[in-house]
Amino acid sequence: MESASRSCFADFCVQVQEHRSRNEESLRALAEYGYGCVALNTDITLAKKVQIQPAKDLAKVVETIPSTPRKCPLTVLQRLTVVIDDISLLHALSSPAMNTYDIVAVRPTNEKAMQVHVLSHGFTEQSTLQLRRC
């Protein structure tokens, strides 16, 4: 069967568990259910003394996921969700650690942070940007 004809599920907000074995269990289950792409999400709330850490290396975890010929191969992405309420901390989003994540989401907790975030990225009223909360 051609891989193009396979239909797979995707989930881009699978919460990272504290224990590695839990992440392995979750990924195995998702692969068995037919997921082809998942993003393991790490939440961080920016504060004055909090620094964004680089994404954890998941190569060993992904290697433990058995490949099933009938199923889609599992692609695992790293996602970071940054919760921010103080606009003076926006500079942290330029940290080199941000480049270690495949997906970065920003969750402003108040209107001021939302306005600054939208304006700093050049979104306009005509934009087709869809905002979602996971």
C-alpha positions in Angstrom: 0.0 0.0 0.0 1.3 3.4 -0.9 1.9 5.8 2.0 0.0 8.5 0.1 -3.2 6.5 0.4 -2.9 6.0 4.1 -4.9 8.3 6.3 -3.5 9.2 9.6 -4.6 11.2 12.6 -2.6 14.2 14.0 -2.6 15.8 17.4 -0.5 18.9 18.0 -1.0 19.3 21.7 -0.1 16.1 23.6 1.0 17.1 27.1 4.6 16.0 28.1 4.5 13.8 31.1 7.0 14.2 34.0 8.2 10.6 33.7 9.8 9.3 30.5 7.9 6.0 30.7 4.6 7.9 30.6 5.6 9.6 27.4 6.6 6.3 25.8 3.2 4.8 26.8 1.4 7.7 25.3 3.3 7.6 22.1 2.9 3.9 21.7 -0.8 4.1 22.2 -1.1 7.0 19.7 0.9 5.1 17.1 -1.3 2.0 17.6 -4.4 4.1 17.2 -3.2 5.3 13.8 -1.6 8.7 14.6 1.0 9.8 12.1 2.1 13.0 13.7 2.0 14.3 17.3 3.5 17.3 19.0 4.6 16.8 22.6 3.7 20.0 24.4 5.6 21.7 27.2 3.9 24.6 29.0 6.0 27.4 30.5 4.7 30.6 32.2 7.2 33.4 31.7 8.3 35.2 34.8 11.2 37.5 35.6 13.5 34.6 36.7 12.2 31.9 34.4 14.3 31.1 31.3 13.1 29.0 28.4 14.9 25.7 28.3 15.8 23.9 25.1 13.5 21.0 24.0 14.3 17.6 25.5 15.9 15.1 23.2 13.3 12.6 22.4 15.3 10.4 20.0 15.6 7.5 22.5 11.9 7.7 23.3 10.9 7.7 19.6 13.2 4.7 18.9 11.2 2.6 21.4 8.0 3.0 19.3 7.6 -0.1 17.2 6.9 0.4 13.6 3.7 -1.3 12.3 3.5 -1.8 8.5 -0.3 -1.3 8.5 0.0 2.0 10.4 1.5 5.4 9.6 5.0 6.0 10.7 4.9 8.2 13.8 6.5 11.7 13.5 7.0 13.4 16.9 7.4 17.1 17.1 8.3 19.4 20.0 5.9 22.1 20.9 6.3 24.9 23.5 3.4 26.9 24.8 4.5 30.1 26.4 2.0 31.7 28.8 2.6 35.4 29.2 0.9 38.2 31.0 3.7 40.7 31.5 4.6 42.3 28.1 8.0 43.3 29.5 9.0 39.7 29.2 8.3 39.4 25.5 12.1 39.6 24.8 12.4 36.0 26.2 10.7 34.9 23.0 13.9 35.6 21.1 15.9 33.1 23.2 18.0 30.7 21.2 16.2 27.8 23.0 13.1 28.7 21.0 14.8 27.3 17.9 14.9 23.8 19.4 11.1 23.6 19.2 9.2 22.6 16.1 6.1 24.5 17.1 5.8 27.6 19.4 2.5 28.8 20.7 2.0 32.0 22.8 -1.0 32.1 25.2 -1.5 35.7 26.4 -3.5 35.8 29.6 -4.7 39.4 29.3 -5.8 41.8 26.7 -2.7 44.0 26.8 -0.4 41.0 26.2 -2.7 39.9 23.4 -2.6 43.3 21.7 1.2 43.6 21.9 1.7 40.0 20.6 -0.6 40.6 17.6 0.9 43.9 16.8 4.4 42.7 17.1 3.8 40.0 14.5 2.1 42.3 12.0 -1.4 40.7 12.0 -4.1 43.0 10.7 -7.9 42.9 10.9 -7.9 41.4 7.4 -5.7 38.5 8.5 -7.1 35.0 8.2 -5.3 34.1 11.5 -7.3 31.7 13.5 -6.7 31.8 17.3 -7.2 28.5 19.2 -6.7 27.5 22.7 -5.7 23.9 23.4 
